[in-house]
Amino acid sequence: MSEHRFTNQLINEKSPYLLQHAHNPVDWYPWSEEAFSVAKKEDKPIFLSIGYSCCHWCHVMERESFEDIEVAQLLNRDFIAIKVDREERPDIDSIYMRACQALTGHGGWPLTIVMTPEQKPFFAATYIPKNSRGQMLGLTELLPRIIELWGNERQLIEDSGDRLSQLLGQTEEDTSQDLAEDIFKTTREHLGRSFDWEWGGFSSAPKFPTPHNIYFLLRYYYFFQDKTALDMAEKTLEAMYRGGIYDHVGGGFARYSTDRFWLVPYFEKMLYDNALLALAYLEAYQLTGKELYARVARDVFTYILRDMTSPEGGFYSAQDADSEGVEGKFYVWSREEIENVVGEEDALYLYQVYDISEKGNFEGKNIPNLIKGLPPQSEWAKLDELRAKLFQEREKRVHPHRDDKILSGWNGMMIAALAYGSRVLHEPQYLLAASRTADFILEKLRQSDGRLLARYRDGEAIYKAYALDYAAMIWGLLELYEAGFDGKYLNSALELNKDLLRYFWDEGAGGLFLYGSDAEQLLTRPKETYDGALPADNSLATLNFLRLGRLTGDYLLEEKADQTFRAFAAKINRHPTAYTFFLTAVLFYKQPGREIVIVGKKEEKDVEAIMAAINDRFLPDTLLVFKDPREEILDEVVPFIKDMTMVGNKATAYICENFSCQQPITDIETLKDIIRK
């Protein structure tokens, strides 16, 4: 069928996912008032399909069903069909994913919902084939059955929709409960029980990276000197890098591994995974000094700055798993292809290093991996030279589709990662890239009243940002401030935090709602606490509240954090390992923190030396502040630094703990000793 025989209303959208469906024979509507009023007027149920542009099974369902005339005729005749990009509308996705989990016990994308014109769901599934297969009903059989029920059993459907909507609207917050006294120990034990000691990670298959488990374990080791926690983190970091989930030719991580060994990935690459994983490797490098972790982080940043950065400075969202309609085709190699690029002698070396066999490890081809062993550091330079040749050759292939929309939240995470990377790896170019992106978001993704927006593409910024967008951007701005000490980023973080509380905070029970009080009000107004592929907005925001509260002396922010802990304590006490990022915020709160204030002239060498001494250490309980005696920009924002001055005209460090500051330090070795202890 010719792609351009049909055009539906999605043609006017900017979302790459919606545009992929703009030429389906299905008469798709975007989520809009118009769609709901037509459904009411024509008394039709709504067929809601939610996915994203780099989703393999979304492509399969489109090819099998949404490009098919027979299915399109059923949908167009009896339903109002609505398409939603989950990355643009996480609010809609969250509500209906919970409906799917309640009805079926599982979830995923593509997400298929049938609901009343009042948006009340009564049927849910994920991928559905065109024709029935075994126990799985196909659309050609399912859609007529639903319409039969719609005509003959309407009351039953409406009662079911009402009950489910009621269930979705229930909240679990319990402000009277405290987190268990031994919550950190319990979490560490639970992680230990689910840990795969042979291959790393916290499940069998499929295996997800879950960087926040790593953050928690690194902090648990730091605070409680539990060597097993560090071993679990390191085993996982090394195993992920060695596996095929890591792109050994071009850098960057795929979304997850389909097997226990991290070998065969789901080839799609997401911006947020790469940001969160880069941070995990950077922290492990600070803690252990192992050069391998720095190498991985550098590789990830090379990939992001090369392939995922827009000319304006924002970061793109994702790269598809498929190219030329085949999953993984872009990434795999035969022996012959490698020999043609590097010659026979070097090819033999690469076969050995990257486990490249005649029969292959993925559908007759090879996913390069280091599962059989890491090459010694003395061979890294040689390997990099050969990788570069393979990369140049791979660039000639048909590239996977890139979702080039720019999401403020995911950009916030990459800003945080690059800013932190600039400190740890002493790479000014990372700080430059992070600053450029932050400036782009703060300029292009805001309304005139300062309200943050969620998505930018093709000159259009749209959708009022969600709580996660705010929390992630504030995180990015805080890391940016601590990396380059430009006070404007700290001020922007405080401004955004004020708006976050204004639009999202629940005055009654505490915690943040997913979408703002000024945004479209949907069937329910959920709160996110589960740290899944992404940390939850409440987890990120709580850590931000604590950092901003300690920096500015605003004890009300610490109270907000405490309220959030209590609001979700019951859930977390029951299943602590589902909330490991949230628990890193609790760890920060419970441990005696410290602030290090550096007073000096930014351009002077002694300031650089002090900064290097601090940045080389993993200090998750420490906040950094810089004061230039020639400026007063921060004196009002961070009042406790007002009277701090340079001693003897030298760069000076003040270490403050438990509301009091020690004697000023100008000697680097003394500072290093104190930090070491």
Buried (B, 14 or more C-beta within 10 A) or exposed (E): EEEEEBEBBBEEBBBBBBBBBBBBBBBBBBBEEEBBEBBEEEEBBBBBBBBBBBBBBBBBBBEBBBBBEEBBEBBBEBBBBBBBBBBBBBBBBBBBBBBBEBBEEEBBBBBBBBBBBBBBBBBBBBBBBBBBEEEEBBBBEBBEEBBEBBEEEEEEBBEBBBEBBEEBEEBEBEBEBEBBEEBBBBBBEBBBEEBBEEBBBBEEBBBBBBBBBBBBBBBBBBBEEBEBBBBBBBBBBBBBBBBBBBBBBBBBBBBBBBBBBBBBBBBBBBBBBBBBBBBBBBBBBBBBEBEBBBBBBBBBBEBBBEBBBBEEBBBBBBBBBBBEEEBBBBBBBBBEBBBEBBEEEBBBBBBEBBBBEEEBBBEEBBBBBBBEEBBEEEEBEEBEEBBEBBBEBBEEEEBBBBBBBBBBBBBBBBBBBBBBBBBBBEBEEBBEBBBBBBBBBBEBBBEEEEBBBBBBBEEEBBBBBBBBBBBBBBBBBBBBBBBBBBBBBBBBBBBBBEBBBEBBBBEEBBBBBBBBEEBEEBBBBBBBBBBEBBBBBBBBBBBBBBBBBBBBEBEEBBEBBBBBBBBBBBBBBEEBBBBBBBBBBBBBBBBEBBBBBBBBEBEBEBBBEBBEBBBBEBBBBBBBBBBBEEEEBBBEBBEBBEEBEBBEEBBBBBBBBEEEBEEBBBEBEEBBEBBEE
